[in-house]
Amino acid sequence: MKPFSSLLGFAVAVGLAGCMATSGGPDRMPAPPTAGPMDPMQVTTNAPKPAWAPDIDPQMWAVVDQLMTYGNVPYPQLTGFQARMEKTPTNAVMDLLMKTGLPPMPPKVAVNHRKIPVGPSQGLLVRTYTPMGASGRLPVIVYFHGGGWVIADLDTYEAGAVALATKANAVVVSVAYRQAPENPYPAAHDDAFAAYQWVLQNAASINGDPDRVALAGESAGGNLAVATAIRARDEGVPMPSAIVSVYPVADGDVQSASYDRYANALPLNRGGMEWFFDNYTPDWRTREYDWIDLVEADLAGLPPTTVINAQIDPLEAEGGDLADALEAAGVDVERQVFSGVTHEFFGMSAVLEQAGAAQDLAARRLKAAWGM
């Protein structure tokens, strides 16, 4: 993992990817740039497209092919600690950007850290992103990173958080919740709910408006966003003004149609998801978990919700099931599946046009909920 100073100097403004399970592959490199700086959107690879996704978007394939050159060990062969040391789609995007010869762009957000006195005894670390030049009380987005509740961190998913801050003109509070297997279910869910409550009570301290607080997250974080809203409703805590759930874990069904179709996909596949469940919810094969199986949950009364899915993703089907369940519960829901892209695409707007479109959708829906 590159130090945060490097990420901030190079990646914050241009956008990175998130992290999920990967596996090794042949030593294939994207096509080198031509003389002089190269448009990042033109970075490609000459490698044949994979059998598991012959229709993959060329920009997306350049990222995945770069990821495969790292020769990562599949997560099911590793401990949680070891898996956190693996290279990620974030590294792949950064390496592609370095090949363009373009200088780093300055950050468009102010970044701060603080430890909030909630959750575990040592508190929780949060990172806030505030748009440069913003004035007055801004809406707030409590953001939960992905990684199957096991891997990844604030750096890995920084690009998604920064995109929401800049495009929605909001303060984003990214939460470093506890991870499994050291902290199994419901530790991450408890921390997410505790952080949300803290933001409601302390929004003014981060230049935020407590009446305009939304929840957002990717993958496991997309699950945390919806689960936190359900818990807020059930425990009498003020509800969020909106939810953005990006390729969420929504039911734990590893035999769905999209799991079958993309069982061997990268960066996320069936084996990787089973490993995540084994670490966070060890008896998931014989026990139901209320905050994991969102499709079967009581979703009535939730705020406007946006569900964003990637086509080439084992989680695609359950995203559709969740959107259907939300609609049946009377929730204002909008879902879009982005074709030709994989899990973790949302933060890749520097090299992937569809990532920018997904971020725009999320920002539009958030602003509409805030009356902006």
N, C-alpha and C positions, 0 to 999 in steps of 0.2 A: 504494500500500500504506500503510495506517495504521501509525503507529509502534507498537512493541511495547507501550509503556505504555498506549496506548489500547486495544489488543486485550486486555491483561490486565485492565484495569479494567472492560471491558464484556463481553468475549466468553468469557473462560475458563470462567466458571461456567454460562453459558447455552447454549453450544454453537454452533459455526460449521460451515461447509461447507468442502470442499476445492476444488481447481481443476483443470480440464481445458479442452479447446478450446471456444471460444464463437464466436458470430457475431452480427452486428448484427440488429436487428429493429425493428418499429414502436414508436413512443413510447407505450407503454402502461404505466400505473402501477397498482399494487395499490390496492384500495379504501381510502380514508383511514379512520383510526380514528374511532370515535365520541368524544363528549366524555368526558374522563377516560381513565385508563389502560385499555388493551385487552389481553385475553388473547392472547398471541402465537400460540396455536394457532388463533385465530379470524381471523387475517389472511388475506384472500382477494384475488382479482383478478377483475375483470369481463371480462377479455379472453377471447375464444373459445379453446377448447383447440386445440392444434396438430394439424395433419394427421398428423404422425408419431407422435402419442400421444393419440388421442382419449379413452383411458381413464386418463390421468394423474391421480394423486391431487390433489385441490384444493389441499392444503397445498404439495405439491411444485410445482404449477403456479404458485403465487404467487411462489415463489423463482425459478423459471426465467423467468417473465415480468418480474420485477424485473431479472434479469440481462440480458435482452434490451434493456431501456431504455438500457443503457450504450453501445450501438452499437459493440461491440468489433469490431475487424478480425479476420477469420478467421485462425487461426494459420498456415496454409500460405502466407499472404501476408507473413509476418513472419520476422525472424531470431529466434533463441532469446532474445537480449537484449531485443528489442522485445516479444516475447510476454510476458516476465516483468513488463512494465509494465502489461499489460491488467488490467481489473477482473475479479473472479472470483466464483464462487458465495459465497465468504466475504463479500465486500462486499455481495452481495445479501441475505444473511441479516442482516448488521449493519444495513443500511438498513431492512429490514422491522421489526427489533426497535426501532429508533429511532422508527418510526411509532406504536408502541404507547403511547408516553408513560411507560413504566415506567422507574424508575431502574436504573442498573447494579447487578448483584449482586456482592458481594464474592467474591474467588476462594476456592475450597475446596482449593487446592493451594499448596504452596510451590514456587516456580520458581527454578532456579539454572542458570547456564551455566558450562561449563568447556571448555577445549581439551584434547583427549586426544592423546597423542603417537603416533598411528598413522595409517596411510593416507598421504596426500601429505606432502611435506617440511614443510609448515606445520602439519600435524596436522589434526584434525577438530573442529569445534564441535559440542557436544551440549547439549541442554537437558533438564534433569531436572524431573519433576513428582512431588512427594511429597504424599500426602494429609495435610491438616492434622490434627494430633492423633494421628498414627500413632505407634506405639511398637514397639520390637523390630525384628528383621530382617524386612523385607518382601520378597515376591516382586518380581521385576524383569521389565519388558517392554521389550525393545529394539524401538523403533518407527521405521518408515521411511515418510516422507511420500510422496504421489503426485506426479503432474505429468509422467508420461511420461519420466522421467529428464532432463527438459529445463527445466521451469518449476516454480513454486511453491517454498515454503520452510517453515521451522518455524512461522512465524506462520499461514500459509495453512491448515495442517492441525492447528492447535493443539487444536481442539475434540475431535477424535477421540482424541488423546493424553490430554487431560484427562479425558474420559469414561472411558477405560480405567483411569486412575489412581484415580479416585474409586469407580467401580463394582466394580473388581476389588481394591481396596485394595492397590495395588502402586505401586512406583516405576517411572515410565516414563522411559526414556532416548530422546529423539527426536534422530535423527542428521541433521546437515546434510552429506550426502554430495555429492561433486562431480557436476556436471551437464554434459550435452552441449549444443551441439556442441563446446564448449571441451574437454570431457573425455569422449570417446566410450567405448563398450563396451571393456573391462569395468570402467571406473573406478568407477561407482556400486556395482557388485557387489563389487569389491575393498574399497571403503570400508565397505560394510555388513558384510562378513565381519570386517574389522579391528575395527570398533566392537563387534561381538558378542564377539570374543575379549577385547577390553579389559574389557568388562563382566564376563565370567566371572572374570577375574583381579583385578578391582578392585571387585567388588560391595560389599564391606564399606565402602568409602570413600563410598558413596552410601546407606548404611543398607540395603543389599540382601542377599539370601540367594543365594549363588552356586549353590546346589543347586536353585533355583527360578527359572530364567531362561527366559522365553518370547520368541518373536519375533512381531511383528505389523506390518501395514502395509496401506496402501490403494493400489489400482491398481498403478502401477509399484512402489510400496512393498510391495504384496501379493506381487508377483513376487519382490522382494528377500528377503522373509521366508522363502519356501519355498526359494529358491535358496541362501540362507545355511545353512539346515538341511541341504540336500543336500551342500554343500561341507564342513560340519562333520563329517558322517558320513564322507565320502571322505578327509578329511585327519586323521582321528583326534582331532578336537576334541570335547569333551563336547557332547552333543546338547542342544538346548533341551527344556524340559519340555512345551511346547505351541506351536502356531502358530495365529495368526488371520490369514487372508488375505482381505481385503475387496476385492471386484470386481477380482481380480488379472489382469494380463496373463499369459497362461498358454501361448499357442502361436503368436501372431503371424499367425493365419489371418484375413486381412481379407475373406475371402469366405464366412464362416460364415453360418448362418441368421440369427443376431442382428445381424451386421454388415449384412446385406441389409435386415432389418426396420427397423433404426434407423440407417440410413446417414446420415440428416440430423438426427438427434436433437441435443439440447443437454442438458448442456454438452459431451458427448463424441459424436463422430461418426466415420465412416470416414476422412474427409479429415484430421481432427485426429490420429487414430492413425497414419495413414501418415506424416504429418509428424513425429510423435515417433520413429517407427522410422527415418526418413530422417536424423534428427539423431543418434540414439544408436547405431544400427547401419546405417550408410549403404548397405551391400551386402546388406541383409536379404532382398531379392527373389531373390538367387542363392546365399545362404549360410545355413547353419543355425547357430544360436547355442545352445549347450548350456543356458545359464542363462536363456534366454528361453523356449524350448520345453519347459516343465515337463511337459506332457502326455506327451511321449515319453521323459522322463527316468526313471532308476531311482529309484523313490520308496520302495523297501523300507526299513523301519527308521525311518521318520520318526515323530515323536511325534504325539499326538492333534492333529488339524488341523480347524479350523473355516473353512469357505468361505462367505462372505456375498456375495450378488449382488443387484443391482437388476434389475428386469424390463426397464426401458426403457434399455437399455445395449448397445452393440455387443459388450461383453465377456461378456454373460450366458452364451452358449453355451459358451465355453471354460472358464468357471467350472464348469459341469456336467461337461465333459470331464475337468477336473482332479480333481474329486471322484470321478468314476468310476475314474480311473486310480489314485488313492490307495486307494480301496476294493479294487481288484483287487490292489494291492500289499500288502494286509493292514493298512493303516493305519486307525486309529480316526478316521473322518471324519464330520462332520455339515455338511450344506449347507442353506442356506435362501435362497430367492429372495423378495425383498420386492416385492409387486405395486404397480404404479402409481407407482413412484419411479425416479429416474434415477441415473446415475453421480454420485458425490460426495454421496449423501444421508446417509452414515453420521454425519457430524459436525453434522447439522442438528437435533438434538433439541430445540432451543429453539422451533422452529416446525413440527416434523414428528414426529408420533407414531411413525411407523415407524422413524425413526432411533433413538429411545430403545429400541424393541424390539430392534433389531439390536445396539445396545450391550449390552443386557441378555443377549442370547444369547452374545456374545463373553465377557462377564464370567463368566457361568455356566460356560462350557466351560473357561475359564482356571482358575477356582477348583476345578473338579472335578479338573483335572490336578494341581493343587497340594495336593489333599486338604483343601480348605477348605469 
